[in-house]
Amino acid sequence: MTAHAAHAVVRFGLGPRPGEIAAASADPRGWVFAQIGRTNIPAALETMPATRVRQAMIAQARAQGGNAAVERLHRQEWRAAYLRDAGLRTRAMIESDAPFRERWVAFWSNHFSVSAIRPRVAGLAGPYEREAIRPHAWGSFADLLSAAIRHPAMLIYLDQAGSVGPNSPAGQRRNAGLNENLARELLELHTLGVDGGYDQSDVRELAKILTGHSLGNREEGVEGEFFFRNRMHEPGAKTLLGVRIREAGPDEAIQALRLLAFHPATARHVARKLARHFVSDAPSEICVEALARTFRDTRGDLSEMARAVVNLEDSWETPRGKIRAPNDLVVAAMRAVTGDAGYAGEPERLLAALATLGQAPFAAPSPAGWPDTARDWIGPEGAMRRAEWALALAERVAAFRHPQAVFAETLDPIASPATREAVRRAPSAADGLALLFASPEFQRR
Amino acid sequence: MIPVLSRRGLMLAGTAAAFAPRLAFAATERRFVVIVLRGAMDGIGAVAPLGDPAYARMRGDLALSAGGPEGAFDLDGFYGLHPALTTLRELWTAKNLAILHAAHTSYRARSHFDGQDQLESGGDTPRGLPGGWLNRALGALADGRSGTRAGLAVGQTVPLILRGATEVGAYAPPALPGLEGDFAARLGALYAADPVFGPAFAAGARAQALTEDVLGDEGRRTAMGRGRFDGARRASGRLAQAAGAVGKLLADPRGPRVAALEVGGWDTHNAQGASAGRLAAALREFDEGIAALRDGLGAEWRRTVVVAMTEFGRTVRPNGTGGTDHGAASAAFVFGGAVAGGKVHADWPGLAERELHENRDLRPTMDLRAPIKRLLADHLGIARAILDRDVFPDLAAAPAFRGDLIG
């Protein structure tokens, strides 16, 4: 039964904290189910400022010193804000007593990825996840999509805020035009998937539908926040996926997003990504179809989707072959060594480790988000860096965490004889912990 | 074309395989580097067709002027090189740079991810071929026992272009102290039976040994003890740092012969600019990387060919936000001491409305794989039959590239 509980905690959680496997052992499936629908915000995230506070920083800088001041802000306070957010989010994951919920939020945050690689986005990425993703993660996919697309971080990251209908009043006056970036990624990445049956004309039509989704200015009273600006909106009817959408200002996007959110291709696309994330790099068609069916039957109810993922036979039968991405590896190690012994792990060091291992928080390399298969993470250099990081962490922790104690709370129910022996026979506590963190079982889930 | 004389060639031509040394040798002393420009470089912005009558009108604010420090460098009376590309300008003058324009894979949709898949796999459909064309080319070079010696991926993972049956090494500017011998041996033993970590760790350990041998402490020093988080910042000069180290590794007699690097920053949907802006910044980082690679290679530069290519180009007209959206054909660069350059190879399709692909993009008139195939044959000496069968199986029936890229 303990092995079953360890499987649940490892596969669906963020790596066991001391006592977590024991707590799950009476009812492993129930341990996961109890986290579905829990909406409370982790304590660490409550101190993170709201989007509007961050946007006010930009507005104030611009009012005082124009674009030069904004760029200066980007390099200084804005960047510091990003680092604080990244630290808070990492801490929330390490401390969480609802690790499946944190996995679920992170999955959707990555699905609707914005990236701090764009400096203007850096100070918004944390608030975006908390305000646009987290509140909808157990709700309907359509609401989540709608919230993600309208958030300033997304409007900036995918260049929507300045996209102008060529025949709109604003377009006529200053010869401005469409930017199709968000429209394309919305179809390719967020909803239908690249083979989902749309073409270039659908991209253009959706870009027209989205014109006007922008950020407000001071006169409009919502400076830096979402604002639908009618005079940027392309007039006339549009046709998306063969469906005619009558001219209706902001309601066009509501109709279009619902069309996309409930589309069967979206169900397949989301189902495949979930199965790949939680079960296997190459999930079976049975898994994908089971999840897609739930998505269709429940009109994208994400709590039902979470239950469906947990109820997949493959979630329990398929060996733990998923490689932990760097973020989840670092978090798992910290969860293993924190607790009453109290190694807090300074945020800067944690963030440096994440960057070195290739996954700085909120900094995915592209709008597709972080990749999610073994070969995306484990090459020769990736394997070496993980080993080096494991050793560096172990050397800091060894003074107050004994390898056998950590082993008992993490890998004991699931370790191979080779790993068990390697940890036991290690010449020092540091080597033992490093072998534990680097072991094939700890690297996987 | 002089046949490539190699130790392996001599060995095969010589006596018995029983005398083969334990170390394997790549079948060439030539160096070949591919730089993948991820995110769709605007080919018209990098290599401007100044002589096209529609250029200034269609490009609007993105058009470069001709000449002067802010303007394009006149290449041949028709094309002009972006002013940020100062190293490439030197290479052009030395006749060590050739440009391929209006070139493209056979991919015609506009997804970055599928476009890069086809660029790197070399196939006719996204996800149609499992590995990368450069790995398949390596298969013809390495003898299979020591692929690390032949191919090098730059970065923490192996990009698709180098994935496949032939093992490759990897290098990334290191950021952590190395592993001490006893621990590495214990971990190596623990990984021995692991299908993912086993081969990766073994290859990583070998690559690290070589790297430390060739680069000394230099690589390790760069980031050690840094402690400070620098993750999401676009580290300017990061390509130059990696490229310089890669040049040295390639130059070492025991080092790899083939390497793949990548650099992003090309997805200029807004604020693309002309002589200054996001595109100029990306081009500058790229150009600095080229200079570092050349300096790292030193004397071996004369035996080197570099190809820099992107998944597709961008719209000819600016979009509504001072940038460009995803397009079709782009430009590619072929340079190095072994290149017979000073020429833009193109069947120029024109920029006027009726000449565009779908009335928006530069029309592709050259399959990028054709000149690459010539390079693999002429520079690395890979047999035509292997190129047709293994490296570019989807291209076997297509006409050959007729330009000369190698002196």
HADDOCK unambig.tbl for C-alpha pairs under 7 A between the chains (distance, minus, plus):
assign (segid A and resid 116 and name CA) (segid B and resid 232 and name CA) 6.09 0.50 0.50
assign (segid A and resid 117 and name CA) (segid B and resid 232 and name CA) 5.30 0.50 0.50
assign (segid A and resid 117 and name CA) (segid B and resid 233 and name CA) 6.40 0.50 0.50
assign (segid A and resid 117 and name CA) (segid B and resid 234 and name CA) 6.62 0.50 0.50
assign (segid A and resid 159 and name CA) (segid B and resid 269 and name CA) 6.92 0.50 0.50
assign (segid A and resid 159 and name CA) (segid B and resid 270 and name CA) 6.99 0.50 0.50
assign (segid A and resid 162 and name CA) (segid B and resid 321 and name CA) 5.95 0.50 0.50
assign (segid A and resid 163 and name CA) (segid B and resid 320 and name CA) 5.80 0.50 0.50
assign (segid A and resid 163 and name CA) (segid B and resid 321 and name CA) 6.38 0.50 0.50
assign (segid A and resid 164 and name CA) (segid B and resid 320 and name CA) 6.21 0.50 0.50
assign (segid A and resid 176 and name CA) (segid B and resid 320 and name CA) 4.63 0.50 0.50
assign (segid A and resid 177 and name CA) (segid B and resid 319 and name CA) 5.83 0.50 0.50
assign (segid A and resid 177 and name CA) (segid B and resid 320 and name CA) 3.40 0.50 0.50
assign (segid A and resid 178 and name CA) (segid B and resid 319 and name CA) 5.83 0.50 0.50
assign (segid A and resid 178 and name CA) (segid B and resid 320 and name CA) 4.66 0.50 0.50
assign (segid A and resid 179 and name CA) (segid B and resid 319 and name CA) 5.68 0.50 0.50
assign (segid A and resid 179 and name CA) (segid B and resid 320 and name CA) 5.57 0.50 0.50
assign (segid A and resid 179 and name CA) (segid B and resid 321 and name CA) 6.44 0.50 0.50
assign (segid A and resid 179 and name CA) (segid B and resid 325 and name CA) 6.92 0.50 0.50
assign (segid A and resid 180 and name CA) (segid B and resid 325 and name CA) 6.61 0.50 0.50
assign (segid A and resid 181 and name CA) (segid B and resid 269 and name CA) 7.00 0.50 0.50
assign (segid A and resid 181 and name CA) (segid B and resid 325 and name CA) 6.92 0.50 0.50
assign (segid A and resid 348 and name CA) (segid B and resid 228 and name CA) 6.57 0.50 0.50
assign (segid A and resid 348 and name CA) (segid B and resid 229 and name CA) 6.20 0.50 0.50
assign (segid A and resid 349 and name CA) (segid B and resid 227 and name CA) 6.29 0.50 0.50
assign (segid A and resid 351 and name CA) (segid B and resid 229 and name CA) 5.92 0.50 0.50
assign (segid A and resid 352 and name CA) (segid B and resid 227 and name CA) 6.29 0.50 0.50
assign (segid A and resid 352 and name CA) (segid B and resid 228 and name CA) 6.29 0.50 0.50
assign (segid A and resid 352 and name CA) (segid B and resid 229 and name CA) 4.47 0.50 0.50
assign (segid A and resid 355 and name CA) (segid B and resid 231 and name CA) 4.68 0.50 0.50
assign (segid A and resid 356 and name CA) (segid B and resid 175 and name CA) 6.31 0.50 0.50
assign (segid A and resid 360 and name CA) (segid B and resid 231 and name CA) 5.42 0.50 0.50
assign (segid A and resid 360 and name CA) (segid B and resid 232 and name CA) 6.35 0.50 0.50
assign (segid A and resid 363 and name CA) (segid B and resid 232 and name CA) 5.69 0.50 0.50
assign (segid A and resid 376 and name CA) (segid B and resid 157 and name CA) 6.30 0.50 0.50
assign (segid A and resid 377 and name CA) (segid B and resid 157 and name CA) 6.01 0.50 0.50
assign (segid A and resid 378 and name CA) (segid B and resid 157 and name CA) 5.93 0.50 0.50
assign (segid A and resid 378 and name CA) (segid B and resid 200 and name CA) 6.86 0.50 0.50
assign (segid A and resid 379 and name CA) (segid B and resid 156 and name CA) 5.97 0.50 0.50
assign (segid A and resid 379 and name CA) (segid B and resid 157 and name CA) 4.09 0.50 0.50
assign (segid A and resid 379 and name CA) (segid B and resid 158 and name CA) 5.70 0.50 0.50
assign (segid A and resid 379 and name CA) (segid B and resid 200 and name CA) 5.39 0.50 0.50
assign (segid A and resid 380 and name CA) (segid B and resid 156 and name CA) 6.98 0.50 0.50
assign (segid A and resid 380 and name CA) (segid B and resid 157 and name CA) 6.77 0.50 0.50
assign (segid A and resid 380 and name CA) (segid B and resid 169 and name CA) 6.66 0.50 0.50
assign (segid A and resid 380 and name CA) (segid B and resid 170 and name CA) 5.83 0.50 0.50
assign (segid A and resid 380 and name CA) (segid B and resid 200 and name CA) 4.20 0.50 0.50
assign (segid A and resid 380 and name CA) (segid B and resid 201 and name CA) 5.54 0.50 0.50
assign (segid A and resid 380 and name CA) (segid B and resid 203 and name CA) 5.47 0.50 0.50
assign (segid A and resid 380 and name CA) (segid B and resid 204 and name CA) 3.99 0.50 0.50
assign (segid A and resid 381 and name CA) (segid B and resid 155 and name CA) 6.96 0.50 0.50
assign (segid A and resid 381 and name CA) (segid B and resid 156 and name CA) 4.57 0.50 0.50
assign (segid A and resid 381 and name CA) (segid B and resid 157 and name CA) 6.46 0.50 0.50
assign (segid A and resid 381 and name CA) (segid B and resid 170 and name CA) 5.75 0.50 0.50
assign (segid A and resid 381 and name CA) (segid B and resid 171 and name CA) 6.27 0.50 0.50
assign (segid A and resid 381 and name CA) (segid B and resid 172 and name CA) 6.69 0.50 0.50
assign (segid A and resid 381 and name CA) (segid B and resid 204 and name CA) 5.41 0.50 0.50
assign (segid A and resid 382 and name CA) (segid B and resid 156 and name CA) 4.49 0.50 0.50
assign (segid A and resid 382 and name CA) (segid B and resid 157 and name CA) 5.96 0.50 0.50
assign (segid A and resid 383 and name CA) (segid B and resid 197 and name CA) 6.56 0.50 0.50
assign (segid A and resid 383 and name CA) (segid B and resid 200 and name CA) 6.09 0.50 0.50
assign (segid A and resid 383 and name CA) (segid B and resid 201 and name CA) 5.43 0.50 0.50
assign (segid A and resid 384 and name CA) (segid B and resid 201 and name CA) 6.04 0.50 0.50
assign (segid A and resid 384 and name CA) (segid B and resid 204 and name CA) 5.91 0.50 0.50
assign (segid A and resid 388 and name CA) (segid B and resid 176 and name CA) 6.37 0.50 0.50
assign (segid A and resid 388 and name CA) (segid B and resid 177 and name CA) 6.74 0.50 0.50
assign (segid A and resid 388 and name CA) (segid B and resid 178 and name CA) 6.23 0.50 0.50
assign (segid A and resid 388 and name CA) (segid B and resid 179 and name CA) 6.04 0.50 0.50
assign (segid A and resid 418 and name CA) (segid B and resid 190 and name CA) 6.49 0.50 0.50
assign (segid A and resid 419 and name CA) (segid B and resid 190 and name CA) 6.67 0.50 0.50
assign (segid A and resid 431 and name CA) (segid B and resid 183 and name CA) 6.91 0.50 0.50
assign (segid A and resid 435 and name CA) (segid B and resid 187 and name CA) 6.58 0.50 0.50
